[in-house]
C-alpha cells in the first residue's frame, strides 16, 4: 500500500487537475479570511500539488509547534508557517520524494516572503506510522489533510500522534470516512486507494481506534458528503457512501465516554482575534461571546486544560454529578423515566446548547 500510494502521488499525479474524483479536494467552502490570506501567499507550484480534503488549520497557533502528517508538497505547512509566526515551528512528514522535493524547494522563498530571519519549517522523509524524528511530548498541534486513509496501519498513526503531543495538545485533521467497511481487496486498486476511497475508515471503527490510542472523546467539527462522479469508480465501490470530515482529538487523560453533567458552564470572552463573536469547538458547541453556555465535564476540560483557557470564564466546581446530557450521548434508557422527564421538564438543557 505504501509503494502504491508513493507511486500515485509521486508519479501518476502531476497536479490537482489529475485527480479522478473530488475526494481529495477541499470542497467549495471558503476558508476564514486569515487562512485564505495565508493560502494566497503560498507559491503556485506548491499550491498546484495540493490534495487535501478539508481545512486543517485550528485557532490560536501563534508561537506553537505544529506537525503535519503527510505534508505532501507543503501547502498546509507554509500556511501554518505564516500563522505560527517566527517564534513557532512547523514539521512536515511525508514518504514521497517528489512531493518533498517541491516542498523543500520553496523554504527560502516563504522565509523571505514572511520576513523571517530563518526558516521555521522543516520537512522530514518518513512514515506517519513511525515518527521517530519527533520527540515525545514536543508538539502542540498535529494536523493532517486526507492522508490517514492511505496508511496501512492507522492505529499506529493515532498512537504516534498521541505520543508526540504535549498534554493538552490536539490532533486536528480532515480525512475521508465511509458509512461501512470497504472490502479489503479494493485496497489493491491503485486508483481507488490513491483517490482516498478504498482506504477510508468506517466512521465507527475510527471512533473506537481513536479512543484506544488515548483520545477519549473524539469531536466532529464539520463534514460533507462526497459525490463520486467517476462512473467506473462508483461501480467498484457499490453502495458505500463517503464523507469528508474534520475531527479534533485532545490529549487529555481521564475524559469520560459520554457527556456527563457536573453543573458547569463557560462564557466565551470573544478574545481570540479570528473569532470575535463566536467560537466553534465542534459541530455541537458554538459559543457566542458573552453568553453562558452549559457544558459537560469533557468540554469543560477541553477548554480549561488547553491553550483556550485564557479566553473563557469557567463556572462551577464540578464536584456534584447530575447525570448525563441526554441529547449529547446515550440518555437514560428507561422509557417511563424519559416520559416523566419530558412532561415535567420539556426543555432539559444539554452540553450542545440545545433542548432535549
C-alpha positions as CSV (number, residue, x, y, z in Angstrom):
1,X,0.0,0.0,0.0
2,X,2.9,2.4,0.8
3,X,4.5,1.7,-2.6
4,X,1.2,2.1,-4.3
5,X,0.5,5.5,-2.6
6,X,4.0,6.7,-3.2
7,X,3.8,6.0,-6.9
8,X,0.3,7.5,-7.2
9,X,1.3,10.8,-5.6
10,X,4.8,10.9,-6.8
11,X,4.4,9.8,-10.4
12,X,0.8,9.3,-11.5
13,X,-0.4,12.7,-10.3
14,X,1.3,15.8,-11.7
15,X,-1.1,18.2,-10.1
16,X,-4.6,18.6,-8.7
17,X,-6.1,18.5,-12.1
18,X,-5.1,14.8,-12.5
19,X,-7.4,13.6,-9.7
20,X,-10.2,11.4,-10.9
21,X,-12.7,12.2,-8.1
22,X,-13.4,15.0,-5.7
23,X,-12.4,13.0,-2.6
24,X,-9.0,14.7,-2.3
25,X,-10.3,18.2,-2.9
26,X,-11.1,20.7,-0.2
27,X,-14.7,21.5,-1.5
28,X,-16.2,24.8,-2.3
29,X,-16.5,26.2,1.2
30,X,-14.4,29.4,1.5
31,X,-11.9,29.3,4.4
32,X,-11.8,32.2,7.0
33,X,-10.2,35.4,5.9
34,X,-6.9,34.9,7.8
35,X,-6.5,31.4,6.4
36,X,-7.4,32.5,2.9
37,X,-4.9,35.3,3.1
38,X,-2.2,32.8,4.1
39,X,-3.1,30.3,1.3
40,X,-2.8,33.2,-1.2
41,X,0.8,33.6,-0.1
42,X,1.8,30.0,-0.9
43,X,3.9,29.6,-4.1
44,X,1.8,28.5,-7.1
45,X,4.0,25.4,-7.6
46,X,3.3,24.2,-4.1
47,X,-0.4,25.1,-4.2
48,X,-0.8,23.2,-7.5
49,X,0.2,20.0,-5.8
50,X,-2.3,20.2,-3.0
51,X,-4.5,17.1,-2.5
52,X,-6.3,17.9,0.8
53,X,-10.0,17.2,1.5
54,X,-10.7,19.7,4.3
55,X,-9.4,22.6,6.4
56,X,-6.9,21.6,9.0
57,X,-6.0,24.9,10.5
58,X,-7.3,25.3,14.0
59,X,-7.4,28.5,16.1
60,X,-4.6,30.1,18.2
61,X,-1.4,28.9,16.6
62,X,1.0,31.8,17.3
63,X,4.2,30.5,18.8
64,X,3.2,26.9,18.7
65,X,5.0,23.8,17.3
66,X,2.8,22.1,14.7
67,X,3.3,18.7,12.9
68,X,1.7,18.0,9.5
69,X,1.3,14.3,8.9
70,X,1.6,13.5,5.1
71,X,2.5,17.1,4.3
72,X,3.0,16.4,0.5
73,X,4.3,19.4,-1.3
74,X,3.9,21.6,1.8
75,X,0.9,23.8,1.2
76,X,-0.5,23.5,4.6
77,X,2.9,23.7,6.2
78,X,3.5,27.1,4.6
79,X,0.1,28.3,5.7
80,X,0.9,27.1,9.2
81,X,4.4,28.7,8.9
82,X,2.7,32.1,8.5
83,X,0.2,31.6,11.3
84,X,2.6,30.3,14.0
85,X,4.9,33.2,13.3
86,X,8.7,33.5,13.6
87,X,8.7,32.1,17.2
88,X,6.7,29.0,16.2
89,X,7.8,25.9,14.3
90,X,6.3,23.6,11.7
91,X,7.3,20.0,11.0
92,X,6.2,18.2,7.8
93,X,6.5,14.5,7.4
94,X,6.0,12.6,4.1
95,X,7.2,9.5,2.4
96,X,7.2,10.7,-1.2
97,X,10.4,12.1,-2.6
98,X,8.8,14.0,-5.5
99,X,6.4,15.8,-3.1
100,X,9.2,16.6,-0.6
101,X,11.4,18.0,-3.4
102,X,8.8,20.6,-4.2
103,X,8.2,21.4,-0.6
104,X,11.9,21.9,0.2
105,X,12.5,23.9,-3.0
106,X,10.5,26.9,-1.6
107,X,11.6,27.0,2.0
108,X,13.7,30.1,1.5
109,X,11.0,31.7,-0.8
110,X,8.5,31.6,2.0
111,X,11.0,32.6,4.7
112,X,11.8,35.8,2.8
113,X,8.1,36.4,2.0
114,X,7.2,36.2,5.7
115,X,10.2,38.3,6.6
116,X,11.6,35.7,9.0
117,X,15.3,35.8,9.9
118,X,15.5,32.0,9.5
119,X,13.1,29.2,8.3
120,X,10.6,28.0,10.8
121,X,9.6,24.9,8.6
122,X,11.4,21.7,8.2
123,X,10.5,18.6,6.1
124,X,11.3,15.1,7.1
125,X,11.1,12.0,4.9
126,X,9.4,9.2,6.9
127,X,6.3,7.3,7.6
128,X,3.5,8.8,9.7
129,X,3.2,5.4,11.5
130,X,6.7,5.9,12.9
131,X,7.5,9.5,13.9
132,X,11.0,8.6,15.2
133,X,12.3,12.1,14.2
134,X,9.8,13.8,16.6
135,X,10.4,13.7,20.3
136,X,7.6,12.6,22.7
137,X,5.6,15.5,24.1
138,X,7.1,18.1,21.9
139,X,4.2,19.1,19.7
140,X,1.3,21.4,20.4
141,X,-0.9,20.6,17.5
142,X,-0.9,17.7,15.0
143,X,-2.6,18.2,11.7
144,X,-3.2,16.0,8.7
145,X,-5.2,16.5,5.5
146,X,-6.6,13.5,3.7
147,X,-3.7,11.2,4.4
148,X,-4.5,8.9,7.3
149,X,-6.8,6.9,5.0
150,X,-3.7,6.0,2.9
151,X,-1.9,4.4,5.8
152,X,-1.8,0.6,6.1
153,X,-1.6,0.9,9.9
154,X,-4.0,3.6,11.1
155,X,-3.8,2.5,14.7
156,X,0.0,3.3,14.7
157,X,-0.7,6.8,13.2
158,X,-3.0,7.7,16.0
159,X,-0.7,6.2,18.7
160,X,2.2,8.2,17.3
161,X,0.2,11.4,17.2
162,X,-0.8,10.9,20.8
163,X,2.9,10.2,21.8
164,X,4.3,13.4,20.2
165,X,1.6,15.7,21.5
166,X,2.1,17.6,24.7
167,X,-0.6,17.1,27.4
168,X,-3.5,19.4,26.4
169,X,-2.4,19.4,22.8
170,X,-4.7,18.3,20.0
171,X,-4.8,16.5,16.7
172,X,-6.9,18.5,14.2
173,X,-7.4,16.7,10.9
174,X,-9.5,16.1,7.9
175,X,-10.0,12.8,6.2
176,X,-12.3,10.5,4.2
177,X,-14.7,8.2,6.0
178,X,-17.3,5.7,4.9
179,X,-20.7,4.6,6.1
180,X,-19.5,0.9,6.1
181,X,-16.3,-1.2,6.0
182,X,-14.8,-1.2,2.5
183,X,-13.9,-4.7,1.1
184,X,-10.2,-5.2,1.8
185,X,-9.5,-6.4,-1.8
186,X,-10.2,-2.9,-3.1
187,X,-7.1,-1.6,-1.3
188,X,-5.1,-3.1,-4.1
189,X,-6.8,-0.9,-6.7
190,X,-4.3,1.9,-7.2
191,X,-6.9,4.4,-8.3
192,X,-9.4,3.7,-5.5
193,X,-6.6,3.8,-2.9
194,X,-4.9,6.8,-4.4
195,X,-8.2,8.7,-4.6
196,X,-8.6,8.2,-0.8
197,X,-11.6,5.9,-1.1
198,X,-10.7,2.2,-0.6
199,X,-8.6,3.1,2.5
200,X,-11.4,5.2,4.0
201,X,-12.2,4.3,7.6
202,X,-15.7,3.2,8.6
203,X,-16.6,6.1,10.9
204,X,-17.4,3.8,13.9
205,X,-14.1,1.9,13.6
206,X,-12.3,5.3,13.7
207,X,-14.0,6.3,16.9
208,X,-13.0,3.1,18.6
209,X,-9.5,3.4,17.2
210,X,-9.1,7.0,18.4
211,X,-10.2,6.1,22.0
212,X,-7.9,3.1,22.0
213,X,-5.0,5.4,21.1
214,X,-5.8,7.6,24.1
215,X,-8.1,10.3,22.6
216,X,-11.0,9.8,24.9
217,X,-13.7,11.9,23.3
218,X,-13.3,12.5,19.6
219,X,-15.1,15.6,18.4
220,X,-16.6,16.1,14.9
221,X,-16.0,19.7,13.7
222,X,-17.6,19.5,10.3
223,X,-18.4,17.1,7.5
224,X,-19.7,16.9,3.9
225,X,-20.8,14.1,1.7
226,X,-18.6,13.2,-1.2
227,X,-20.2,12.7,-4.6
228,X,-18.3,10.1,-6.7
229,X,-18.8,11.4,-10.2
230,X,-16.5,8.9,-12.0
231,X,-18.8,6.1,-13.1
232,X,-16.2,3.3,-13.1
233,X,-15.0,4.2,-9.6
234,X,-18.6,4.4,-8.4
235,X,-19.4,1.0,-9.8
236,X,-16.4,-0.6,-8.0
237,X,-17.5,0.9,-4.7
238,X,-21.1,-0.3,-4.8
239,X,-23.5,1.5,-2.4
240,X,-20.9,2.8,0.0
241,X,-21.2,6.4,0.9
242,X,-18.2,8.6,1.6
243,X,-17.7,11.8,3.7
244,X,-15.0,14.3,4.2
245,X,-14.9,15.0,7.9
246,X,-12.8,17.1,10.3
247,X,-12.2,15.8,13.8
248,X,-10.3,17.3,16.8
249,X,-8.8,14.9,19.3
250,X,-7.4,16.2,22.6
251,X,-4.6,14.6,24.6
252,X,-6.3,14.8,28.0
253,X,-6.3,11.8,30.4
254,X,-9.4,10.8,32.1
255,X,-12.0,12.0,29.6
256,X,-15.3,10.2,30.1
257,X,-17.1,8.1,27.4
258,X,-20.3,10.3,27.5
259,X,-21.3,13.9,28.1
260,X,-21.7,13.9,31.9
261,X,-23.3,16.9,33.6
262,X,-21.5,18.4,36.6
263,X,-23.4,21.7,36.7
264,X,-20.6,23.5,34.8
265,X,-20.7,26.3,32.2
266,X,-18.4,28.5,30.3
267,X,-18.5,32.1,28.9
268,X,-16.5,32.9,25.8
269,X,-14.8,36.3,26.2
270,X,-14.5,36.9,22.4
271,X,-10.7,37.5,22.8
272,X,-9.5,35.0,20.1
273,X,-8.6,37.5,17.3
274,X,-10.0,35.4,14.5
275,X,-13.2,34.6,16.4
276,X,-14.5,37.9,17.9
277,X,-18.2,36.9,18.0
278,X,-18.3,33.1,18.0
279,X,-16.0,30.3,19.0
280,X,-16.7,26.9,17.4
281,X,-15.2,24.0,19.4
282,X,-17.0,21.4,17.3
283,X,-20.3,20.8,15.4
284,X,-22.3,20.9,18.6
285,X,-20.5,23.6,20.6
286,X,-20.9,27.0,19.0
287,X,-20.3,29.6,21.8
288,X,-21.4,33.2,21.4
289,X,-19.3,35.9,23.0
290,X,-20.6,36.8,26.5
291,X,-23.3,34.1,26.7
292,X,-23.4,31.4,29.4
293,X,-23.0,28.0,27.8
294,X,-23.7,24.8,29.8
295,X,-21.0,22.2,29.2
296,X,-20.3,18.6,30.1
297,X,-17.2,17.7,32.1
298,X,-15.2,16.7,29.0
299,X,-16.0,20.0,27.2
300,X,-15.1,22.0,30.3
301,X,-11.6,20.3,30.3
302,X,-11.1,20.7,26.6
303,X,-11.3,24.5,27.2
304,X,-9.9,24.7,30.8
305,X,-6.9,22.4,30.3
306,X,-5.7,23.6,26.9
307,X,-4.5,26.7,25.1
308,X,-8.0,28.0,25.0
309,X,-8.3,28.6,28.8
310,X,-7.4,32.4,28.8
311,X,-10.3,33.1,26.5
312,X,-13.0,31.7,28.7
313,X,-14.6,32.2,32.1
314,X,-15.3,29.0,33.9
315,X,-18.4,28.4,36.1
316,X,-19.0,25.5,38.5
317,X,-16.6,23.4,40.6
318,X,-17.7,20.1,39.1
319,X,-18.0,18.4,42.4
320,X,-21.6,17.2,42.0
321,X,-22.7,14.8,39.2
322,X,-26.2,15.5,37.8
323,X,-26.4,12.6,35.3
324,X,-25.9,12.7,31.6
325,X,-26.7,15.3,29.0
326,X,-29.2,13.1,27.2
327,X,-29.2,14.8,23.8
328,X,-25.4,14.6,23.7
329,X,-24.9,11.0,24.4
330,X,-26.8,7.9,25.4
331,X,-29.7,9.1,27.5
332,X,-31.3,7.1,30.4
333,X,-32.8,4.0,28.6
334,X,-35.9,3.6,30.8
335,X,-39.0,4.7,28.9
336,X,-41.1,5.7,32.0
337,X,-38.3,8.0,33.2
338,X,-37.9,9.6,29.8
339,X,-41.7,10.2,29.5
340,X,-41.8,11.7,33.0
341,X,-38.9,14.0,32.4
342,X,-40.4,15.2,29.1
343,X,-43.7,16.0,30.8
344,X,-42.2,17.9,33.8
345,X,-39.2,19.4,32.1
346,X,-39.8,19.8,28.4
347,X,-36.7,22.0,27.9
348,X,-33.9,20.0,29.6
349,X,-30.6,21.7,28.9
350,X,-27.7,19.9,27.0
351,X,-24.0,20.3,26.6
352,X,-24.7,21.1,23.0
353,X,-26.8,24.1,24.0
354,X,-29.9,22.6,22.6
355,X,-33.1,21.5,24.5
356,X,-33.7,17.8,24.6
